[in-house]
């Protein structure tokens, strides 16, 4: 027996103005089986968290790249 799915989460690749997202909401509502669509408003703390995550990812990537270069030079 397979699991049952109650909800899906859609994440946009960039924040959008609420009035610009209305056509997308209406399109999702037209899909068979969709009961409701709600908006999660982007807040200041979300922006700060996204920036911190991006900075952490860049820092970790740079460290890994540096480690690879250092290994290549020592070979």
PQR file with spaces between the fields and no chain letter, atoms N, CA, C, O and H, PARSE charges and radii, in Angstrom:
ATOM       1  N    UNK     1       0.844   -1.184    0.000 -0.4000 1.5000
ATOM       2  CA   UNK     1       0.000    0.000    0.000 -0.0000 2.0000
ATOM       3  C    UNK     1       0.890    1.248    0.000  0.5500 1.7000
ATOM       4  O    UNK     1       1.882    1.302    0.727 -0.5500 1.4000
ATOM       5  N    UNK     2       0.543    2.229   -0.797 -0.4000 1.5000
ATOM       6  CA   UNK     2       1.343    3.454   -0.872 -0.0000 2.0000
ATOM       7  C    UNK     2       0.819    4.518    0.089  0.5500 1.7000
ATOM       8  O    UNK     2      -0.331    4.477    0.525 -0.5500 1.4000
ATOM       9  H    UNK     2      -0.262    2.185   -1.388  0.4000 1.0000
ATOM      10  N    UNK     3       1.690    5.462    0.404 -0.4000 1.5000
ATOM      11  CA   UNK     3       1.303    6.581    1.268 -0.0000 2.0000
ATOM      12  C    UNK     3       0.286    7.458    0.556  0.5500 1.7000
ATOM      13  O    UNK     3       0.184    7.431   -0.671 -0.5500 1.4000
ATOM      14  H    UNK     3       2.625    5.495    0.050  0.4000 1.0000
ATOM      15  N    UNK     4      -0.457    8.225    1.318 -0.4000 1.5000
ATOM      16  CA   UNK     4      -1.457    9.163    0.782 -0.0000 2.0000
ATOM      17  C    UNK     4      -0.910   10.579    0.920  0.5500 1.7000
ATOM      18  O    UNK     4      -0.363   10.941    1.961 -0.5500 1.4000
ATOM      19  H    UNK     4      -0.374    8.247    2.314  0.4000 1.0000
ATOM      20  N    UNK     5      -1.060   11.372   -0.124 -0.4000 1.5000
ATOM      21  CA   UNK     5      -0.569   12.747   -0.120 -0.0000 2.0000
ATOM      22  C    UNK     5      -1.728   13.699    0.113  0.5500 1.7000
ATOM      23  O    UNK     5      -2.749   13.620   -0.570 -0.5500 1.4000
ATOM      24  H    UNK     5      -1.505   11.078   -0.970  0.4000 1.0000
ATOM      25  N    UNK     6      -1.573   14.596    1.077 -0.4000 1.5000
ATOM      26  CA   UNK     6      -2.617   15.558    1.404 -0.0000 2.0000
ATOM      27  C    UNK     6      -2.325   16.935    0.841  0.5500 1.7000
ATOM      28  O    UNK     6      -3.249   17.674    0.500 -0.5500 1.4000
ATOM      29  H    UNK     6      -0.744   14.660    1.632  0.4000 1.0000
ATOM      30  N    UNK     7      -1.046   17.289    0.738 -0.4000 1.5000
ATOM      31  CA   UNK     7      -0.724   18.634    0.253 -0.0000 2.0000
ATOM      32  C    UNK     7       0.611   18.641   -0.476  0.5500 1.7000
ATOM      33  O    UNK     7       1.452   17.762   -0.288 -0.5500 1.4000
ATOM      34  H    UNK     7      -0.296   16.689    1.014  0.4000 1.0000
ATOM      35  N    UNK     8       0.779   19.652   -1.305 -0.4000 1.5000
ATOM      36  CA   UNK     8       2.027   19.912   -2.012 -0.0000 2.0000
ATOM      37  C    UNK     8       2.442   21.345   -1.707  0.5500 1.7000
ATOM      38  O    UNK     8       1.588   22.197   -1.463 -0.5500 1.4000
ATOM      39  H    UNK     8       0.096   20.367   -1.457  0.4000 1.0000
ATOM      40  N    UNK     9       3.733   21.617   -1.718 -0.4000 1.5000
ATOM      41  CA   UNK     9       4.241   22.968   -1.502 -0.0000 2.0000
ATOM      42  C    UNK     9       4.935   23.410   -2.791  0.5500 1.7000
ATOM      43  O    UNK     9       5.787   22.699   -3.324 -0.5500 1.4000
ATOM      44  H    UNK     9       4.427   20.925   -1.917  0.4000 1.0000
ATOM      45  N    UNK    10       4.562   24.579   -3.278 -0.4000 1.5000
ATOM      46  CA   UNK    10       5.183   25.147   -4.469 -0.0000 2.0000
ATOM      47  C    UNK    10       6.025   26.328   -4.018  0.5500 1.7000
ATOM      48  O    UNK    10       5.524   27.235   -3.352 -0.5500 1.4000
ATOM      49  H    UNK    10       3.869   25.156   -2.845  0.4000 1.0000
ATOM      50  N    UNK    11       7.300   26.322   -4.379 -0.4000 1.5000
ATOM      51  CA   UNK    11       8.192   27.412   -4.023 -0.0000 2.0000
ATOM      52  C    UNK    11       8.610   28.134   -5.294  0.5500 1.7000
ATOM      53  O    UNK    11       9.058   27.504   -6.251 -0.5500 1.4000
ATOM      54  H    UNK    11       7.707   25.586   -4.920  0.4000 1.0000
ATOM      55  N    UNK    12       8.467   29.434   -5.305 -0.4000 1.5000
ATOM      56  CA   UNK    12       8.827   30.237   -6.464 -0.0000 2.0000
ATOM      57  C    UNK    12      10.330   30.485   -6.481  0.5500 1.7000
ATOM      58  O    UNK    12      10.963   30.525   -5.426 -0.5500 1.4000
ATOM      59  H    UNK    12       8.103   29.946   -4.527  0.4000 1.0000
ATOM      60  N    UNK    13      10.903   30.650   -7.664 -0.4000 1.5000
ATOM      61  CA   UNK    13      12.341   30.871   -7.744 -0.0000 2.0000
ATOM      62  C    UNK    13      12.736   32.288   -7.351  0.5500 1.7000
ATOM      63  O    UNK    13      13.893   32.531   -7.007 -0.5500 1.4000
ATOM      64  H    UNK    13      10.389   30.618   -8.521  0.4000 1.0000
ATOM      65  N    UNK    14      11.802   33.221   -7.397 -0.4000 1.5000
ATOM      66  CA   UNK    14      12.031   34.603   -6.946 -0.0000 2.0000
ATOM      67  C    UNK    14      10.758   35.107   -6.282  0.5500 1.7000
ATOM      68  O    UNK    14       9.660   34.652   -6.599 -0.5500 1.4000
ATOM      69  H    UNK    14      10.863   33.024   -7.676  0.4000 1.0000
ATOM      70  N    UNK    15      10.915   36.056   -5.352 -0.4000 1.5000
ATOM      71  CA   UNK    15       9.714   36.639   -4.758 -0.0000 2.0000
ATOM      72  C    UNK    15       8.973   37.438   -5.826  0.5500 1.7000
ATOM      73  O    UNK    15       9.585   38.030   -6.715 -0.5500 1.4000
ATOM      74  H    UNK    15      11.808   36.426   -5.094  0.4000 1.0000
ATOM      75  N    UNK    16       7.658   37.443   -5.724 -0.4000 1.5000
ATOM      76  CA   UNK    16       6.814   38.150   -6.693 -0.0000 2.0000
ATOM      77  C    UNK    16       5.836   39.028   -5.940  0.5500 1.7000
ATOM      78  O    UNK    16       5.472   38.735   -4.801 -0.5500 1.4000
ATOM      79  H    UNK    16       7.161   36.961   -5.002  0.4000 1.0000
ATOM      80  N    UNK    17       5.412   40.113   -6.583 -0.4000 1.5000
ATOM      81  CA   UNK    17       4.375   40.950   -5.993 -0.0000 2.0000
ATOM      82  C    UNK    17       3.100   40.123   -5.892  0.5500 1.7000
ATOM      83  O    UNK    17       2.809   39.314   -6.773 -0.5500 1.4000
ATOM      84  H    UNK    17       5.708   40.352   -7.508  0.4000 1.0000
ATOM      85  N    UNK    18       2.340   40.326   -4.819 -0.4000 1.5000
ATOM      86  CA   UNK    18       1.125   39.545   -4.584 -0.0000 2.0000
ATOM      87  C    UNK    18       0.137   39.681   -5.733  0.5500 1.7000
ATOM      88  O    UNK    18      -0.478   38.692   -6.129 -0.5500 1.4000
ATOM      89  H    UNK    18       2.577   40.983   -4.104  0.4000 1.0000
ATOM      90  N    UNK    19      -0.030   40.886   -6.278 -0.4000 1.5000
ATOM      91  CA   UNK    19      -0.981   41.053   -7.376 -0.0000 2.0000
ATOM      92  C    UNK    19      -0.475   40.413   -8.674  0.5500 1.7000
ATOM      93  O    UNK    19      -1.282   40.064   -9.535 -0.5500 1.4000
ATOM      94  H    UNK    19       0.470   41.690   -5.956  0.4000 1.0000
ATOM      95  N    UNK    20       0.829   40.255   -8.829 -0.4000 1.5000
ATOM      96  CA   UNK    20       1.380   39.597  -10.012 -0.0000 2.0000
ATOM      97  C    UNK    20       1.223   38.077   -9.965  0.5500 1.7000
ATOM      98  O    UNK    20       1.273   37.413  -11.000 -0.5500 1.4000
ATOM      99  H    UNK    20       1.485   40.538   -8.129  0.4000 1.0000
ATOM     100  N    UNK    21       1.036   37.537   -8.778 -0.4000 1.5000
ATOM     101  CA   UNK    21       0.940   36.085   -8.624 -0.0000 2.0000
ATOM     102  C    UNK    21      -0.507   35.579   -8.786  0.5500 1.7000
ATOM     103  O    UNK    21      -0.732   34.370   -8.840 -0.5500 1.4000
ATOM     104  H    UNK    21       0.995   38.077   -7.937  0.4000 1.0000
ATOM     105  N    UNK    22      -1.464   36.476   -8.862 -0.4000 1.5000
ATOM     106  CA   UNK    22      -2.869   36.073   -9.002 -0.0000 2.0000
ATOM     107  C    UNK    22      -3.120   35.135  -10.182  0.5500 1.7000
ATOM     108  O    UNK    22      -3.815   34.135   -9.998 -0.5500 1.4000
ATOM     109  H    UNK    22      -1.281   37.458   -8.819  0.4000 1.0000
ATOM     110  N    UNK    23      -2.596   35.398  -11.386 -0.4000 1.5000
ATOM     111  CA   UNK    23      -2.833   34.462  -12.493 -0.0000 2.0000
ATOM     112  C    UNK    23      -2.278   33.060  -12.210  0.5500 1.7000
ATOM     113  O    UNK    23      -2.878   32.062  -12.609 -0.5500 1.4000
ATOM     114  H    UNK    23      -2.032   36.211  -11.535  0.4000 1.0000
ATOM     115  N    UNK    24      -1.148   32.988  -11.533 -0.4000 1.5000
ATOM     116  CA   UNK    24      -0.569   31.698  -11.174 -0.0000 2.0000
ATOM     117  C    UNK    24      -1.471   30.958  -10.187  0.5500 1.7000
ATOM     118  O    UNK    24      -1.683   29.751  -10.311 -0.5500 1.4000
ATOM     119  H    UNK    24      -0.660   33.799  -11.210  0.4000 1.0000
ATOM     120  N    UNK    25      -1.997   31.688   -9.211 -0.4000 1.5000
ATOM     121  CA   UNK    25      -2.904   31.085   -8.233 -0.0000 2.0000
ATOM     122  C    UNK    25      -4.140   30.538   -8.927  0.5500 1.7000
ATOM     123  O    UNK    25      -4.562   29.417   -8.643 -0.5500 1.4000
ATOM     124  H    UNK    25      -1.825   32.668   -9.110  0.4000 1.0000
ATOM     125  N    UNK    26      -4.727   31.310   -9.833 -0.4000 1.5000
ATOM     126  CA   UNK    26      -5.923   30.865  -10.549 -0.0000 2.0000
ATOM     127  C    UNK    26      -5.621   29.640  -11.410  0.5500 1.7000
ATOM     128  O    UNK    26      -6.453   28.739  -11.515 -0.5500 1.4000
ATOM     129  H    UNK    26      -4.384   32.221  -10.064  0.4000 1.0000
ATOM     130  N    UNK    27      -4.449   29.599  -12.023 -0.4000 1.5000
ATOM     131  CA   UNK    27      -4.073   28.441  -12.835 -0.0000 2.0000
ATOM     132  C    UNK    27      -3.932   27.186  -11.976  0.5500 1.7000
ATOM     133  O    UNK    27      -4.384   26.113  -12.374 -0.5500 1.4000
ATOM     134  H    UNK    27      -3.773   30.331  -11.938  0.4000 1.0000
ATOM     135  N    UNK    28      -3.314   27.308  -10.809 -0.4000 1.5000
ATOM     136  CA   UNK    28      -3.157   26.162   -9.911 -0.0000 2.0000
ATOM     137  C    UNK    28      -4.523   25.693   -9.415  0.5500 1.7000
ATOM     138  O    UNK    28      -4.758   24.491   -9.290 -0.5500 1.4000
ATOM     139  H    UNK    28      -2.947   28.180  -10.485  0.4000 1.0000
ATOM     140  N    UNK    29      -5.423   26.634   -9.132 -0.4000 1.5000
ATOM     141  CA   UNK    29      -6.761   26.276   -8.660 -0.0000 2.0000
ATOM     142  C    UNK    29      -7.553   25.502   -9.711  0.5500 1.7000
ATOM     143  O    UNK    29      -8.466   24.753   -9.363 -0.5500 1.4000
ATOM     144  H    UNK    29      -5.232   27.611   -9.233  0.4000 1.0000
ATOM     145  N    UNK    30      -7.218   25.670  -10.992 -0.4000 1.5000
ATOM     146  CA   UNK    30      -7.925   24.971  -12.055 -0.0000 2.0000
ATOM     147  C    UNK    30      -7.479   23.519  -12.222  0.5500 1.7000
ATOM     148  O    UNK    30      -8.133   22.747  -12.922 -0.5500 1.4000
ATOM     149  H    UNK    30      -6.476   26.279  -11.275  0.4000 1.0000
ATOM     150  N    UNK    31      -6.377   23.148  -11.587 -0.4000 1.5000
ATOM     151  CA   UNK    31      -5.886   21.777  -11.682 -0.0000 2.0000
ATOM     152  C    UNK    31      -6.822   20.853  -10.900  0.5500 1.7000
ATOM     153  O    UNK    31      -7.214   21.155   -9.773 -0.5500 1.4000
ATOM     154  H    UNK    31      -5.845   23.776  -11.018  0.4000 1.0000
ATOM     155  N    UNK    32      -7.166   19.740  -11.509 -0.4000 1.5000
ATOM     156  CA   UNK    32      -8.065   18.774  -10.870 -0.0000 2.0000
ATOM     157  C    UNK    32      -7.467   18.295   -9.547  0.5500 1.7000
ATOM     158  O    UNK    32      -6.292   17.933   -9.483 -0.5500 1.4000
ATOM     159  H    UNK    32      -6.847   19.495  -12.425  0.4000 1.0000
ATOM     160  N    UNK    33      -8.269   18.296   -8.516 -0.4000 1.5000
ATOM     161  CA   UNK    33      -7.850   17.817   -7.208 -0.0000 2.0000
ATOM     162  C    UNK    33      -7.335   18.897   -6.273  0.5500 1.7000
ATOM     163  O    UNK    33      -7.079   18.618   -5.102 -0.5500 1.4000
ATOM     164  H    UNK    33      -9.223   18.590   -8.568  0.4000 1.0000
ATOM     165  N    UNK    34      -7.175   20.129   -6.758 -0.4000 1.5000
ATOM     166  CA   UNK    34      -6.701   21.218   -5.898 -0.0000 2.0000
ATOM     167  C    UNK    34      -7.886   21.780   -5.127  0.5500 1.7000
ATOM     168  O    UNK    34      -8.875   22.211   -5.720 -0.5500 1.4000
ATOM     169  H    UNK    34      -7.383   20.356   -7.710  0.4000 1.0000
ATOM     170  N    UNK    35      -7.782   21.773   -3.813 -0.4000 1.5000
ATOM     171  CA   UNK    35      -8.853   22.270   -2.957 -0.0000 2.0000
ATOM     172  C    UNK    35      -8.685   23.751   -2.659  0.5500 1.7000
ATOM     173  O    UNK    35      -9.655   24.509   -2.700 -0.5500 1.4000
ATOM     174  H    UNK    35      -6.978   21.423   -3.331  0.4000 1.0000
ATOM     175  N    UNK    36      -7.449   24.172   -2.356 -0.4000 1.5000
ATOM     176  CA   UNK    36      -7.212   25.580   -2.043 -0.0000 2.0000
ATOM     177  C    UNK    36      -5.760   25.936   -2.318  0.5500 1.7000
ATOM     178  O    UNK    36      -4.882   25.073   -2.362 -0.5500 1.4000
ATOM     179  H    UNK    36      -6.662   23.556   -2.323  0.4000 1.0000
ATOM     180  N    UNK    37      -5.534   27.226   -2.499 -0.4000 1.5000
ATOM     181  CA   UNK    37      -4.184   27.767   -2.700 -0.0000 2.0000
ATOM     182  C    UNK    37      -4.061   28.961   -1.777  0.5500 1.7000
ATOM     183  O    UNK    37      -4.945   29.817   -1.744 -0.5500 1.4000
ATOM     184  H    UNK    37      -6.247   27.926   -2.463  0.4000 1.0000
ATOM     185  N    UNK    38      -2.970   29.026   -1.024 -0.4000 1.5000
ATOM     186  CA   UNK    38      -2.770   30.167   -0.137 -0.0000 2.0000
ATOM     187  C    UNK    38      -1.417   30.801   -0.415  0.5500 1.7000
ATOM     188  O    UNK    38      -0.516   30.157   -0.954 -0.5500 1.4000
ATOM     189  H    UNK    38      -2.252   28.330   -1.050  0.4000 1.0000
ATOM     190  N    UNK    39      -1.285   32.047   -0.050 -0.4000 1.5000
ATOM     191  CA   UNK    39      -0.062   32.817   -0.279 -0.0000 2.0000
ATOM     192  C    UNK    39       0.736   32.876    1.021  0.5500 1.7000
ATOM     193  O    UNK    39       0.175   33.070    2.099 -0.5500 1.4000
ATOM     194  H    UNK    39      -2.017   32.570    0.387  0.4000 1.0000
ATOM     195  N    UNK    40       2.035   32.708    0.904 -0.4000 1.5000
ATOM     196  CA   UNK    40       2.945   32.904    2.022 -0.0000 2.0000
ATOM     197  C    UNK    40       3.720   34.181    1.721  0.5500 1.7000
ATOM     198  O    UNK    40       4.606   34.180    0.866 -0.5500 1.4000
ATOM     199  H    UNK    40       2.490   32.550    0.028  0.4000 1.0000
ATOM     200  N    UNK    41       3.400   35.257    2.405 -0.4000 1.5000
ATOM     201  CA   UNK    41       3.998   36.561    2.139 -0.0000 2.0000
ATOM     202  C    UNK    41       5.451   36.569    2.603  0.5500 1.7000
ATOM     203  O    UNK    41       5.763   36.131    3.711 -0.5500 1.4000
ATOM     204  H    UNK    41       2.681   35.259    3.100  0.4000 1.0000
ATOM     205  N    UNK    42       6.331   37.071    1.748 -0.4000 1.5000
ATOM     206  CA   UNK    42       7.766   37.173    2.005 -0.0000 2.0000
ATOM     207  C    UNK    42       8.006   38.298    2.998  0.5500 1.7000
ATOM     208  O    UNK    42       7.670   39.449    2.719 -0.5500 1.4000
ATOM     209  H    UNK    42       6.078   37.427    0.848  0.4000 1.0000
ATOM     210  N    UNK    43       8.575   37.986    4.142 -0.4000 1.5000
ATOM     211  CA   UNK    43       8.805   38.997    5.177 -0.0000 2.0000
ATOM     212  C    UNK    43      10.285   39.381    5.234  0.5500 1.7000
ATOM     213  O    UNK    43      11.124   38.771    4.571 -0.5500 1.4000
ATOM     214  H    UNK    43       8.848   37.051    4.369  0.4000 1.0000
ATOM     215  N    UNK    44      10.579   40.374    6.017 -0.4000 1.5000
ATOM     216  CA   UNK    44      11.963   40.810    6.185 -0.0000 2.0000
ATOM     217  C    UNK    44      12.844   39.708    6.741  0.5500 1.7000
ATOM     218  O    UNK    44      13.982   39.550    6.299 -0.5500 1.4000
ATOM     219  H    UNK    44       9.897   40.869    6.556  0.4000 1.0000
ATOM     220  N    UNK    45      12.343   38.945    7.700 -0.4000 1.5000
ATOM     221  CA   UNK    45      13.152   37.865    8.267 -0.0000 2.0000
ATOM     222  C    UNK    45      13.395   36.762    7.233  0.5500 1.7000
ATOM     223  O    UNK    45      14.443   36.118    7.255 -0.5500 1.4000
ATOM     224  H    UNK    45      11.419   39.074    8.059  0.4000 1.0000
ATOM     225  N    UNK    46      12.438   36.541    6.331 -0.4000 1.5000
ATOM     226  CA   UNK    46      12.647   35.563    5.250 -0.0000 2.0000
ATOM     227  C    UNK    46      13.792   36.014    4.356  0.5500 1.7000
ATOM     228  O    UNK    46      14.621   35.206    3.938 -0.5500 1.4000
ATOM     229  H    UNK    46      11.586   37.064    6.313  0.4000 1.0000
ATOM     230  N    UNK    47      13.832   37.308    4.067 -0.4000 1.5000
ATOM     231  CA   UNK    47      14.895   37.856    3.218 -0.0000 2.0000
ATOM     232  C    UNK    47      16.253   37.684    3.893  0.5500 1.7000
ATOM     233  O    UNK    47      17.234   37.317    3.246 -0.5500 1.4000
ATOM     234  H    UNK    47      13.158   37.964    4.407  0.4000 1.0000
ATOM     235  N    UNK    48      16.302   37.950    5.183 -0.4000 1.5000
ATOM     236  CA   UNK    48      17.547   37.803    5.938 -0.0000 2.0000
ATOM     237  C    UNK    48      17.984   36.340    5.961  0.5500 1.7000
ATOM     238  O    UNK    48      19.162   36.038    5.771 -0.5500 1.4000
ATOM     239  H    UNK    48      15.505   38.249    5.709  0.4000 1.0000
ATOM     240  N    UNK    49      17.039   35.438    6.194 -0.4000 1.5000
ATOM     241  CA   UNK    49      17.359   34.007    6.222 -0.0000 2.0000
ATOM     242  C    UNK    49      17.845   33.523    4.857  0.5500 1.7000
ATOM     243  O    UNK    49      18.799   32.748    4.782 -0.5500 1.4000
ATOM     244  H    UNK    49      16.082   35.684    6.348  0.4000 1.0000
ATOM     245  N    UNK    50      17.204   33.967    3.787 -0.4000 1.5000
ATOM     246  CA   UNK    50      17.614   33.569    2.443 -0.0000 2.0000
ATOM     247  C    UNK    50      19.026   34.078    2.147  0.5500 1.7000
ATOM     248  O    UNK    50      19.835   33.353    1.568 -0.5500 1.4000
ATOM     249  H    UNK    50      16.430   34.596    3.848  0.4000 1.0000
ATOM     250  N    UNK    51      19.322   35.301    2.536 -0.4000 1.5000
ATOM     251  CA   UNK    51      20.652   35.872    2.323 -0.0000 2.0000
ATOM     252  C    UNK    51      21.699   35.097    3.119  0.5500 1.7000
ATOM     253  O    UNK    51      22.771   34.786    2.599 -0.5500 1.4000
ATOM     254  H    UNK    51      18.665   35.889    3.007  0.4000 1.0000
ATOM     255  N    UNK    52      21.393   34.783    4.380 -0.4000 1.5000
ATOM     256  CA   UNK    52      22.336   34.046    5.221 -0.0000 2.0000
ATOM     257  C    UNK    52      22.582   32.651    4.656  0.5500 1.7000
ATOM     258  O    UNK    52      23.715   32.171    4.655 -0.5500 1.4000
ATOM     259  H    UNK    52      20.522   35.035    4.803  0.4000 1.0000
ATOM     260  N    UNK    53      21.534   32.007    4.180 -0.4000 1.5000
ATOM     261  CA   UNK    53      21.686   30.672    3.586 -0.0000 2.0000
ATOM     262  C    UNK    53      22.563   30.742    2.347  0.5500 1.7000
ATOM     263  O    UNK    53      23.448   29.907    2.156 -0.5500 1.4000
ATOM     264  H    UNK    53      20.613   32.397    4.180  0.4000 1.0000
ATOM     265  N    UNK    54      22.318   31.735    1.509 -0.4000 1.5000
ATOM     266  CA   UNK    54      23.102   31.896    0.279 -0.0000 2.0000
ATOM     267  C    UNK    54      24.566   32.147    0.613  0.5500 1.7000
ATOM     268  O    UNK    54      25.451   31.564   -0.014 -0.5500 1.4000
ATOM     269  H    UNK    54      21.600   32.413    1.664  0.4000 1.0000
ATOM     270  N    UNK    55      24.831   33.005    1.592 -0.4000 1.5000
ATOM     271  CA   UNK    55      26.203   33.307    1.987 -0.0000 2.0000
ATOM     272  C    UNK    55      26.894   32.056    2.539  0.5500 1.7000
ATOM     273  O    UNK    55      28.066   31.814    2.249 -0.5500 1.4000
ATOM     274  H    UNK    55      24.112   33.478    2.101  0.4000 1.0000
ATOM     275  N    UNK    56      26.171   31.266    3.330 -0.4000 1.5000
ATOM     276  CA   UNK    56      26.745   30.036    3.897 -0.0000 2.0000
ATOM     277  C    UNK    56      27.070   29.061    2.778  0.5500 1.7000
ATOM     278  O    UNK    56      28.128   28.430    2.790 -0.5500 1.4000
ATOM     279  H    UNK    56      25.219   31.463    3.565  0.4000 1.0000
ATOM     280  N    UNK    57      26.164   28.933    1.807 -0.4000 1.5000
ATOM     281  CA   UNK    57      26.381   28.019    0.688 -0.0000 2.0000
ATOM     282  C    UNK    57      27.605   28.443   -0.113  0.5500 1.7000
ATOM     283  O    UNK    57      28.427   27.603   -0.479 -0.5500 1.4000
ATOM     284  H    UNK    57      25.305   29.445    1.798  0.4000 1.0000
ATOM     285  N    UNK    58      27.734   29.737   -0.389 -0.4000 1.5000
ATOM     286  CA   UNK    58      28.874   30.248   -1.146 -0.0000 2.0000
ATOM     287  C    UNK    58      30.167   29.991   -0.379  0.5500 1.7000
ATOM     288  O    UNK    58      31.169   29.584   -0.966 -0.5500 1.4000
ATOM     289  H    UNK    58      27.067   30.420   -0.092  0.4000 1.0000
ATOM     290  N    UNK    59      30.145   30.226    0.919 -0.4000 1.5000
ATOM     291  CA   UNK    59      31.326   30.022    1.744 -0.0000 2.0000
ATOM     292  C    UNK    59      31.753   28.548    1.739  0.5500 1.7000
ATOM     293  O    UNK    59      32.939   28.246    1.606 -0.5500 1.4000
ATOM     294  H    UNK    59      29.330   30.557    1.396  0.4000 1.0000
ATOM     295  N    UNK    60      30.792   27.639    1.882 -0.4000 1.5000
ATOM     296  CA   UNK    60      31.099   26.204    1.872 -0.0000 2.0000
ATOM     297  C    UNK    60      31.620   25.772    0.501  0.5500 1.7000
ATOM     298  O    UNK    60      32.554   24.976    0.411 -0.5500 1.4000
ATOM     299  H    UNK    60      29.829   27.885    1.989  0.4000 1.0000
ATOM     300  N    UNK    61      31.016   26.296   -0.561 -0.4000 1.5000
ATOM     301  CA   UNK    61      31.465   25.974   -1.911 -0.0000 2.0000
ATOM     302  C    UNK    61      32.895   26.453   -2.136  0.5500 1.7000
ATOM     303  O    UNK    61      33.712   25.723   -2.698 -0.5500 1.4000
ATOM     304  H    UNK    61      30.257   26.942   -0.488  0.4000 1.0000
ATOM     305  N    UNK    62      33.201   27.670   -1.702 -0.4000 1.5000
ATOM     306  CA   UNK    62      34.539   28.227   -1.860 -0.0000 2.0000
ATOM     307  C    UNK    62      35.561   27.387   -1.096  0.5500 1.7000
ATOM     308  O    UNK    62      36.662   27.151   -1.594 -0.5500 1.4000
ATOM     309  H    UNK    62      32.537   28.263   -1.246  0.4000 1.0000
ATOM     310  N    UNK    63      35.210   26.938    0.099 -0.4000 1.5000
ATOM     311  CA   UNK    63      36.112   26.107    0.892 -0.0000 2.0000
ATOM     312  C    UNK    63      36.389   24.790    0.179  0.5500 1.7000
ATOM     313  O    UNK    63      37.537   24.353    0.102 -0.5500 1.4000
ATOM     314  H    UNK    63      34.316   27.130    0.503  0.4000 1.0000
ATOM     315  N    UNK    64      35.341   24.158   -0.342 -0.4000 1.5000
ATOM     316  CA   UNK    64      35.522   22.892   -1.057 -0.0000 2.0000
ATOM     317  C    UNK    64      36.376   23.086   -2.302  0.5500 1.7000
ATOM     318  O    UNK    64      37.233   22.255   -2.601 -0.5500 1.4000
ATOM     319  H    UNK    64      34.408   24.514   -0.279  0.4000 1.0000
ATOM     320  N    UNK    65      36.151   24.166   -3.024 -0.4000 1.5000
ATOM     321  CA   UNK    65      36.935   24.457   -4.216 -0.0000 2.0000
ATOM     322  C    UNK    65      38.396   24.691   -3.846  0.5500 1.7000
ATOM     323  O    UNK    65      39.295   24.202   -4.531 -0.5500 1.4000
ATOM     324  H    UNK    65      35.454   24.841   -2.781  0.4000 1.0000
ATOM     325  N    UNK    66      38.638   25.425   -2.781 -0.4000 1.5000
ATOM     326  CA   UNK    66      39.997   25.681   -2.311 -0.0000 2.0000
ATOM     327  C    UNK    66      40.683   24.367   -1.928  0.5500 1.7000
ATOM     328  O    UNK    66      41.857   24.170   -2.240 -0.5500 1.4000
ATOM     329  H    UNK    66      37.908   25.822   -2.224  0.4000 1.0000
ATOM     330  N    UNK    67      39.960   23.471   -1.255 -0.4000 1.5000
ATOM     331  CA   UNK    67      40.522   22.171   -0.868 -0.0000 2.0000
ATOM     332  C    UNK    67      40.911   21.356   -2.096  0.5500 1.7000
ATOM     333  O    UNK    67      41.953   20.700   -2.102 -0.5500 1.4000
ATOM     334  H    UNK    67      39.006   23.631   -1.001  0.4000 1.0000
ATOM     335  N    UNK    68      40.080   21.392   -3.136 -0.4000 1.5000
ATOM     336  CA   UNK    68      40.377   20.664   -4.373 -0.0000 2.0000
ATOM     337  C    UNK    68      41.630   21.225   -5.032  0.5500 1.7000
ATOM     338  O    UNK    68      42.503   20.471   -5.462 -0.5500 1.4000
ATOM     339  H    UNK    68      39.234   21.925   -3.131  0.4000 1.0000
ATOM     340  N    UNK    69      41.715   22.553   -5.109 -0.4000 1.5000
ATOM     341  CA   UNK    69      42.884   23.188   -5.717 -0.0000 2.0000
ATOM     342  C    UNK    69      44.149   22.866   -4.933  0.5500 1.7000
ATOM     343  O    UNK    69      45.190   22.572   -5.520 -0.5500 1.4000
ATOM     344  H    UNK    69      41.006   23.165   -4.759  0.4000 1.0000
ATOM     345  N    UNK    70      44.059   22.922   -3.622 -0.4000 1.5000
ATOM     346  CA   UNK    70      45.210   22.631   -2.776 -0.0000 2.0000
ATOM     347  C    UNK    70      45.679   21.177   -2.969  0.5500 1.7000
ATOM     348  O    UNK    70      46.882   20.921   -3.019 -0.5500 1.4000
ATOM     349  H    UNK    70      43.213   23.161   -3.145  0.4000 1.0000
ATOM     350  N    UNK    71      44.744   20.235   -3.076 -0.4000 1.5000
ATOM     351  CA   UNK    71      45.103   18.833   -3.310 -0.0000 2.0000
ATOM     352  C    UNK    71      45.781   18.665   -4.668  0.5500 1.7000
ATOM     353  O    UNK    71      46.746   17.912   -4.796 -0.5500 1.4000
ATOM     354  H    UNK    71      43.767   20.444   -3.035  0.4000 1.0000
ATOM     355  N    UNK    72      45.275   19.365   -5.674 -0.4000 1.5000
ATOM     356  CA   UNK    72      45.859   19.274   -7.012 -0.0000 2.0000
ATOM     357  C    UNK    72      47.290   19.825   -7.016  0.5500 1.7000
ATOM     358  O    UNK    72      48.172   19.263   -7.667 -0.5500 1.4000
ATOM     359  H    UNK    72      44.491   19.977   -5.570  0.4000 1.0000
ATOM     360  N    UNK    73      47.513   20.904   -6.304 -0.4000 1.5000
ATOM     361  CA   UNK    73      48.848   21.517   -6.275 -0.0000 2.0000
ATOM     362  C    UNK    73      49.848   20.661   -5.516  0.5500 1.7000
ATOM     363  O    UNK    73      51.039   20.664   -5.829 -0.5500 1.4000
ATOM     364  H    UNK    73      46.798   21.360   -5.775  0.4000 1.0000
ATOM     365  N    UNK    74      49.365   19.925   -4.516 -0.4000 1.5000
ATOM     366  CA   UNK    74      50.279   19.103   -3.724 -0.0000 2.0000
ATOM     367  C    UNK    74      50.580   17.766   -4.400  0.5500 1.7000
ATOM     368  O    UNK    74      51.486   17.051   -3.971 -0.5500 1.4000
ATOM     369  H    UNK    74      48.398   19.922   -4.262  0.4000 1.0000
ATOM     370  N    UNK    75      49.842   17.424   -5.437 -0.4000 1.5000
ATOM     371  CA   UNK    75      50.073   16.149   -6.142 -0.0000 2.0000
ATOM     372  C    UNK    75      51.270   16.200   -7.061  0.5500 1.7000
ATOM     373  O    UNK    75      51.587   15.208   -7.717 -0.5500 1.4000
ATOM     374  H    UNK    75      49.106   18.004   -5.785  0.4000 1.0000
